[in-house]
């Protein structure tokens, strides 16, 4: 039985958005292809949006292709203007280097770094920061049309506010990355989110302009809801892969509470369940779709945080919402004294950023303490609220937090 072409796998699961050349599918079926995906280290943790890229890289590697993970220690000094109306904050070298190390540690959990097609991690600071400006502009800049660049989608929004020459250079640098990796590692394919289409086209075109005909580009869909909004946004911000930024319980609950119509997308893009199983789980339109959500939440949390933490998150969720399981693993905060103003406690556990917003939540009936709705925004907790050794606060219907007294 012939091995399935990874292009067909990516297509069936719904990853592929655009490709630069129709012959890419045949190319991927003939040989092991080194490919690269870039990540700019603008934070000290990856978030769920990045995980789509890692899933694509893993699918490619499982099919025998070699991942090159490029961390943009050099390009991060500029920042990608794609989709931005304002110029990104310039980061210090120390910040960038710290973030690069955090990324490397997280990525090592998802890709195989051993064997012939073992993944490698490279940092474009190693070749970009020592470039001679005049030589770079002569050899690379002369191959780009400014008119064509300004027509690219990634620059349109920034043009309205004032696009700097500094940012205009981002496409040249990313394109040069592809050429550098092509020459050093035989990299033939650049992949990225659909917002990277213009930058990817620049790199593919650059390699072909210097005389090579085997460079390709592919973009995959961003993780969005049915309405087209990006997934992975919570009340606290991004859905981070770092458990210190987003706890495994919060991570699990995010996926447990997705909309019914988004379950198939999530199971297809960020789990390794077979498509037969995905279709079976998503074949229901009644309350049984909740079982598919539970599977999605567990499988994704297991991939990111490991099976043990996924099981604990599952138990905490079952204890809160189904009356069985353990409360030990729900988000918990310890305080020194039971005598604390509810407004202060809500800020401390992250239910609200200010007293004003905390008071509004209470006035709107959105806060429950130990299963009783709070109506007094000046409520002061005391020992009686901790009769079980802890107090449970709930915001809305689904956000729970346990508060304990330090012993």
N, C-alpha and C positions, 0 to 999 in steps of 0.2 A: 504493500500500500504506500503510495507516494506521500511524502511529508507535506502537510498543509502549508501553503504559502502564508507567511505572517501578514502580508498585505490583506489577505482575505479575512484573517482573524481580526485584525484591527478594524476592518470595514464592518464585519458582522457585529462587533461589540459597540460600534458607533463612535470610534475615536476619530476617524479621518475626516477632515474638513476640506483641505485643498492639497493638491500635489502640483509640482512644477512641470512634470513630464509624464506622459502616459506609460512610457516604457519602464517606469520605476517598479511596477509590479513584477514584470519578467526579470528585472535586474535582481530583485530581492529573492527570487526563486532559484537563481542560478549559482550564487556564491555567498560566502559569509561577508557581510558588508559592515565595515567600521562606520559608525554614525555618531553624531554628537547632539547633545541637548545642553543648552546653557542656562545657568542660574545666576542672577545677580545677588550678591550677599548684602541686601539692604536691611536685614534684620538678623538676630542671632538664633533664629529658628526657621525652619521650613514651615509653611502652612499647607492646608489641604489643597489649595490650588496647585502647588508644586507637586503634590502627590500624583496628579494625573500624569505629569511628565515621567515620574519614576515608574508608574505602572506601564506606560508605553515602553520605556527602556527595558523593563523586566520582560514584557511580552516579546520584544525584539531579541533579547538575550536568550530566552528560552527556545527561540527558533534558530539559534546559532549565529546571530549577529553580535558584533562587539560594541558595547557602549563606551563612549568617551563622554564623561561628565565634565563639562567645562564650567568652572566657577569664575565669575567675572570680577576677580580682584582688581583688574585693570579698568574694565568698562564701568565698574561701579563708581569710579572716580568722576564719571560724567553722569551716569544714570540714564536709563532708556526713557526717551520722551513719549513713547507710545501710550496713547490713551490719557495723557496728562495735559491739563490746561496750564499748569505752573511748572516752573523748573524744579527739579528735585533738589533736596538739600545735599550739599556736597559733604561727603563723609571723610573722616581722617583716615590715614593709612592704618592706624591702630585699630579703629573700629572695623575696617574692612577685614583686616587679618584675623581679628577675633571671630567675626561672623563666618569667614571661610572655614576656620577650624570647627566651628559648631556644625556647619553644613556637612563637612566630611564625615563627622561622627554619626550624624543621623542617616546619611545615605548608605553607610556601610551595612545597615540592617536590611536593606531592600535589594541589593544587587550582589551578585557573585563576583568576587575579585580574583578568583583562581582560574587556572586553565587557559586554553588557547584563546577563547573569546571572553576572558575575564575582563570586567570593567576596569577602567582607569579613570582617575580624577586628575584633571589638569587645571591650572590657574592662569588665566591670560595675563595676569600681572607679570608673569615670567618672561613674556615676549613683548608686551605692549609698552611697558614703562621705560624700556631702554631704546625705543625707536628714535631714529633721527627724524625730526619733523620735516625738514626739506626733502629728504630722500623719500619719506613716506608719502608726502603729498605729490611728489613727482611720479613715483612708481604706482601708487594706488589711487590717489585723488584724481589723477589725470584720466582715469578710466570711468569716472562717475560723472553723470550729467546733473548739474544742480537743478535744472528745470524738472527733470524726471524725479529727483529726490523730493522736491517740494510738492509734487503731485501725490506723493505717498500718503496713505491714510494716517500713518503714525505721526506726521508733522502737521496735519491740518488744524487740529485744535490748538497746538502751540503757536501756530502762525498768528492766530487772533490776538494772543497776548504778547507776542514778541519772541521769536525763536532765536536763540543765541548760536553763534558759530560753534561754540563749545558743544552744544547738543547736536548740531548738524553733523558733527564728526562721529556720532555714535554709530551710524549705519556703516561708515567706512571702517571703523574699528571692528565691528561685529563681522563684517564681510571679510576683513583681513584674518580674523580668527579662523574662519572656514578654510581659507587658503593655506594658512599656517598648518592646520591639522591635516589638510589634504597632503601637503608636502611631507610632513613628519610621520604621520600615522596611516596614510592611505585612506583618510576619512572621505567618504563619497556622499554622505547624506547628512543634512542638517534637519532636525526636527524641533518643533516648538508649538506653543499655543497659537491659536489663530490670530492673536493680536501681534504676532511676530512676523506675519506674512511679508511685509515690505522689507524688513531686515533680512529675512531668509532669501528673498528674491535677489537682493543685493549681493549676497555671498555666492549663490549659485551662478549668477551672471558674471561675477568677477573671475571665478575659476574658469569658466568657459571663454572669457575674453583673453585669458593668458594661454589658451591653447588646449584645454582639456574638455572632453565631451561627456565625461562620466560624473558630473556633479548633479545632485538632486536635492529637492526640498519637499518637506511634507509638514503640514500643520494639523494639529488635532484640536478637537472641540474643547472649549473651556467648560468647566463644570458649572452648569447653570440650571436654574429651575425651569419649569415649563414656560414661565413668563419671560424668560431670558435674563433673569437676575443672577448674579454670581452667587454660587453656594459657598458656605464656609464663613459667613458673617454672623457673629453672635452679638449679644448686647455688650460684651466686653471687647469686641473687636474681631480680629481674625480667629479662625479655628486652627490653632497651632499644633504642630506635631510634638513639641516639647511638653511633657506632662506637667512641668512647673508653670507653664503659661496657660494651658488648657488641661484640666485634670482628665484622666481616663473616664471618670463618670460623666463629666460634662460632654466629653467627646462622644461617648456612647449615646447619651440622651439627645444630642443633636441629630444623629442619624435615626434614632428611634422615633423622632417627631417630624420627620420630613413629610411632605404632602404625598398623598396616594399616587398622584400622577408622576412623581419624580422617582419612585422606587426602582423601576426598571433601569432608568439611566444610571442611578447610583450603583446598583448591582452589576451592571454591565461594565462600567468604567473603573470602579475602584474595589472590585473583588476579583478573585480568580475562579469563582463558581462557573461551571460550564453554562453555555447559553441555553442548553436544554433545561437546566435547573432554574436559571433565571426566568425563563418563559413559564415554567411550571409555577414558580412562586408568585409570579405576577399575573396569573391567569384569572385571579378573582377580583371582583370589584366591590365585594361586600366587606364585612368586618375581618374576613380572613386575610386581607391584605396586610393587617397588622402583624401577622406571622412573618411575612416577607420583610417588614421593617425591622423586626427583632433579629432576623437572620442578617440583614444588612448591617445593623448596628454592631452585632457581635463580630462578624467577619472583618469589618473595617477596623474596629478597635483592636482585634487580635493582630492584624497586619502591622498596625502602628505601635501598639504597646505590649504585644505578647498575649498569649492565651490566659495566663494567670490573672493579669489585670483586667482583661476582657470579661472573664468569669466573675470577678469581684464587682465590676461595674454592672453586669447583668443582674447579679444578686441584689445590689442596692436598688436598682430600678424595679425589680419584682417586689421588694419589700415595700416600696413607696406606693406603687401603682396597682399591685395585685394581691397585697396582703401576705406574701410569703417571700422568703429570702432574708438577707442580712442588711441592717442599717449601717454596719461597720464601715462600709466602703463608700458611703455618700460623702459629698463635700463637707468638711468639718472645720470649724474654727474654735480655738480655745481662747477663753478670756480669763482675766485674773479674778473678777468679782461678779457676782450675779446682779449687783445693782448697777445697771447701765441703761441709759436712755435708748429706747427702741430706734430712734432716728440715728443715733451714733452707731448702734449695732448694724443697722442696715447698710450704712456707709462702709463699715469695717468688713463686712462679708461680701461686699460688691453688689448689693441689691440696688444701690443708687449712688451716683457720684457726689450728691450734695444733700443737705438737709431739706432744701426746698423741693427737690425731686422726690425725696423719701416721703415727705409730708403729702405730696400730691398722690403718690401711690396708695398711701393709707386712706386718704380722703376719698379716693375712687374705689375703695373696697378691694384693693389688690393684694393686701398682706394678711396672712393668717399665721397665728402663733399657736402651736400645739392644737391644731384643728379648729381653732376659734378665730373668726374674723376680727381683726383689730379695727376699732372705730375711733380711738383716741390717739391723735398724732403725737401727744405728749406722754404717751405711756412709758412708764419706768419699769423695767424688769426687776424681779426679786427672786428670792429662793424658791417661792412656790411655783415659779415657771420652770424650775429645774428638778421637779420631784423625781423624775426617772433618771436623774444624773445628766440630763441634757434637755435642751429645748429644740424644737423643730420649727423653723420659719419657712413659709412658702410664699413665693411671689407668683401671682397668677395661678394657673392650674398645674404647671409642670416644673417650676424652678424651686427646688428644695435645698435647705442648708441646715446642718446640725451644729448647734453651739454647745460646747462643753465648758465646764469650769476647771481651770487648772488645779490639779490636786497637789 
